[in-house]
């Protein structure tokens, strides 16, 4: 059965920071069923973000968040508890794929975070970039080494665009992940340059989404993320939705059922504004890419 359709909020971050409620209503009006948060809590506080999500009739699929480790670990978990997040998304850095030992150390960090999150009723989902697929370590793809080391409770959010950038076939990767993958970031474009690619609406670029999304798996959400565009963002989101739904790749309107490991509509607890961002620092474009000021690690 097709998965539900969501938006990664980095796609409309500037619009949402200018008009949170209006932006979420517009996404719902375009036929999107849920959102993965990014860079909003620092501006509005978890309670307002939660209210806006619920008022728009959207599902909180997951939260792309600072890594819950170090002195801010409990504060980060508090923020996400107030938001009502059930799944926290994080990535490892490019240098953590320099050697098998580096992969193991990185996986240990993720596993420790997963244990802390589990104590608060949340799960961690690992989000890839391209180094996981482009690096071969001890004769194996770094991504396979990582998956071997990650605890079974760590879910997978596959960014298929960056997998292609790393030389992988998304359909083959999804087939290998099977029920372990819960989310897929749906992007399109030339898949040539990590820093410079200008993306296009889904179905108008290089990625064969019909083939990739037809593979049986545990994916519950197709989360559209378009990072750099030459067309209006909402027009690109409309065309992306029309392509995915029109070809039966994604469920029309979404089930909006929510639930553990697949999105939450639970009303968040009231909470004041806290800082979202790694130790209060700037947001980076993951594995050494383009930076944008403010917020947590980019997807």
C-alpha positions in Angstrom: 0.0 0.0 0.0 1.3 3.5 -0.8 2.7 5.6 2.1 1.4 8.9 3.2 2.9 12.2 1.9 4.8 14.7 4.0 7.1 17.7 3.7 10.5 18.3 5.3 10.1 21.8 6.7 13.6 22.9 5.5 11.8 23.2 2.1 9.6 26.0 3.4 11.7 27.2 6.3 11.8 30.9 5.4 8.1 30.9 4.7 7.3 29.1 7.9 9.4 31.4 10.0 7.5 34.4 8.5 4.1 32.8 8.9 4.0 29.4 10.7 0.3 28.9 10.7 -0.3 30.1 7.2 2.5 28.0 5.8 1.2 24.8 7.4 -2.4 25.5 6.3 -1.0 26.0 2.7 0.8 22.7 2.8 -2.4 20.9 4.0 -4.3 22.7 1.2 -1.8 21.3 -1.3 -2.7 17.8 -0.2 0.2 17.0 2.2 -0.7 15.0 5.2 2.3 15.6 7.5 5.5 17.4 8.2 9.0 16.6 9.5 10.0 19.6 11.6 13.2 21.5 11.2 14.4 24.8 12.6 11.0 25.9 14.0 11.2 25.3 17.7 13.9 27.9 18.2 11.6 30.6 16.7 8.2 29.6 18.1 8.7 27.2 21.0 7.4 23.6 20.9 3.9 24.4 22.2 3.1 26.9 19.4 4.6 24.6 16.7 2.4 21.7 18.0 -0.7 23.8 18.1 -0.1 25.0 14.5 0.4 21.4 13.3 -2.8 20.3 14.9 -4.8 23.3 13.7 -3.7 22.6 10.1 -4.8 19.0 10.5 -1.3 17.7 9.8 0.6 14.8 11.3 4.0 15.3 13.0 5.9 12.5 11.1 9.2 13.1 12.8 11.6 15.8 14.1 14.9 16.5 12.6 16.7 17.6 15.8 20.0 18.3 17.4 21.7 15.1 18.5 20.5 14.2 22.1 24.0 13.9 23.6 26.3 15.9 25.8 25.2 18.6 28.2 22.0 19.5 26.3 20.8 15.9 25.9 18.0 16.1 28.4 17.0 19.6 27.2 16.8 18.3 23.6 14.6 15.4 24.7 12.4 17.8 26.7 11.9 20.0 23.6 10.8 17.1 21.6 8.6 15.7 24.3 6.9 19.1 24.5 6.5 19.0 20.7 4.9 15.6 20.9 7.6 14.0 18.6 7.8 10.2 18.6 10.7 9.9 16.2 13.9 12.0 16.3 16.0 12.1 13.1 19.8 12.5 13.0 22.8 11.9 10.8 26.5 11.2 11.3 29.3 13.4 9.9 31.3 12.7 6.8 34.5 12.0 8.8 32.7 9.3 10.7 32.9 7.2 7.6 36.7 7.5 7.2 37.4 4.0 8.6 35.6 1.0 10.0 36.5 2.1 13.6 35.1 5.6 12.9 31.8 4.0 11.8 31.7 1.8 14.9 32.3 4.8 17.2 29.6 6.8 15.4 27.1 4.0 15.6 27.9 3.7 19.3 26.9 7.4 19.7 23.7 6.8 17.9 22.9 3.7 19.9 23.5 5.6 23.2 21.1 8.3 22.0 18.5 5.7 21.0 18.7 4.3 24.6 18.2 7.7 26.1 15.3 8.4 23.7 13.7 5.1 24.5 13.5 6.1 28.1 11.3 9.0 27.1 9.1 7.0 24.8 10.9 8.1 21.6 12.9 6.5 18.9 15.9 7.6 16.8 15.8 7.3 13.0 19.1 7.5 11.1 19.2 9.8 8.0 22.0 9.2 5.4 23.9 11.6 3.1 26.2 10.3 0.4 29.4 9.3 2.2 27.6 6.2 3.6 27.3 4.9 0.0 30.4 6.3 -1.7 32.9 4.9 0.8 34.0 1.3 0.7 35.6 0.1 3.9 37.1 -3.4 4.3 35.5 -4.3 1.0 32.0 -3.3 2.1 29.8 -0.2 1.7 30.1 2.0 4.7 26.3 2.0 5.0 26.2 -1.8 5.4 28.9 -1.5 8.2 26.8 1.1 9.9 23.6 -0.9 9.8 25.4 -3.9 11.3 26.5 -1.8 14.2 23.2 0.1 14.9 20.8 -1.3 17.5 17.6 -2.8 16.0 15.6 -0.1 17.7 17.2 2.6 15.5 14.9 3.2 12.5 16.0 4.3 9.1 15.1 7.4 7.1 16.5 6.9 3.6 17.5 9.9 1.7 17.4 8.3 -1.8 18.7 11.4 -3.6 22.0 11.3 -1.6 22.1 7.6 -2.0 22.2 8.1 -5.7 24.9 10.8 -5.2 26.9 8.0 -3.5 26.5 5.6 -6.4 23.7 3.5 -4.9 20.4 2.3 -6.5 17.5 3.5 -4.3 15.3 0.5 -5.3 18.0 -2.0 -4.3 18.7 -0.1 -1.0 15.0 -0.1 -0.1 14.8 -3.8 -0.9 17.7 -4.5 1.5 16.3 -2.3 4.2 12.8 -4.0 4.0 10.8 -3.3 7.2 13.6 -1.4 8.9 13.0 1.7 6.8 10.1 3.9 8.0 10.6 7.2 6.0 12.1 8.1 2.7 13.2 11.6 1.7 11.8 12.2 -1.8 13.9 14.7 -3.9 14.6 15.1 -7.5 17.2 16.8 -9.7 20.5 16.1 -11.5 22.1 14.3 -8.5 25.5 15.5 -9.6 26.9 18.0 -7.0 26.1 17.9 -3.3 26.7 21.6 -2.9 25.4 23.0 -6.2 22.5 20.9 -7.4 19.4 22.8 -8.2 16.4 20.5 -7.5 13.2 20.1 -9.5 9.7 18.9 -8.7 9.5 15.2 -8.2 9.2 13.3 -11.5 11.1 16.0 -13.4 14.7 14.9 -12.6 17.0 11.9 -12.6 15.5 9.7 -9.9 13.3 6.8 -11.0 10.7 7.1 -8.2 8.2 4.8 -9.7 10.7 2.0 -9.5 12.1 2.8 -6.1 8.8 3.3 -4.3 7.3 0.1 -5.8 9.7 -2.0 -3.8 7.9 -3.7 -0.8 9.2 -2.1 2.5 8.2 -0.7 5.8 8.0 2.9 4.5 5.1 4.8 6.1 6.0 8.3 4.9 7.3 9.8 1.7 8.7 13.1 2.8 9.3 15.6 0.0 12.4 17.9 0.5 13.4 20.3 -2.2 16.5 22.3 -1.1 17.4 24.7 -3.9 14.9 25.6 -6.6 14.6 27.8 -9.6 10.8 27.7 -9.5 8.3 28.8 -6.8 8.5 26.5 -3.8 4.8 25.9 -3.4 4.4 25.4 -7.2 7.2 22.8 -7.0 5.4 21.1 -4.0 2.1 21.1 -5.9 3.7 19.4 -9.0 5.6 17.0 -6.8 2.3 16.0 -5.0 0.5 15.6 -8.3 3.2 13.4 -9.7 3.4 11.1 -6.7 -0.4 10.8 -6.1 -1.3 10.8 -9.8 0.9 7.8 -10.4 -0.4 5.9 -7.4 3.0 6.1 -5.7 1.7 7.9 -2.6 -1.6 7.8 -0.8 -4.0 10.6 -1.7 -4.5 12.9 1.3 -2.8 10.5 3.7 -4.4 8.3 6.4 -3.5 10.8 9.1 -3.7 7.9 11.6 -0.4 8.7 13.1 0.9 6.2 15.7 4.2 4.9 17.0 7.1 5.0 14.6 5.0 6.6 11.9 3.9 10.1 13.0 2.1 11.7 15.9 -1.0 13.9 16.2 -0.9 13.8 20.0 -1.4 17.3 21.5 2.0 18.5 22.8 2.5 19.7 26.4 2.7 23.4 26.9 6.3 24.5 27.1 8.3 27.7 26.7 10.6 28.5 23.8 13.8 26.6 23.9 16.8 26.9 21.5 16.8 24.4 18.7 20.3 23.8 17.4 23.5 21.9 18.3 24.6 23.6 21.5 23.0 26.8 20.2 25.2 26.7 17.1 24.5 27.1 13.4 22.8 24.7 11.1 25.0 22.9 8.6 24.1 21.1 5.4 25.2 17.7 6.6 28.6 16.0 5.9 30.4 19.2 5.1 28.0 20.9 2.8 26.4 24.4 2.6 25.7 26.2 5.9 22.6 28.1 6.8 22.5 30.1 10.0 20.4 28.8 12.9 18.7 25.5 13.8 19.8 21.9 13.9 21.7 19.6 11.5 20.3 19.7 8.0 18.8 16.7 6.2 
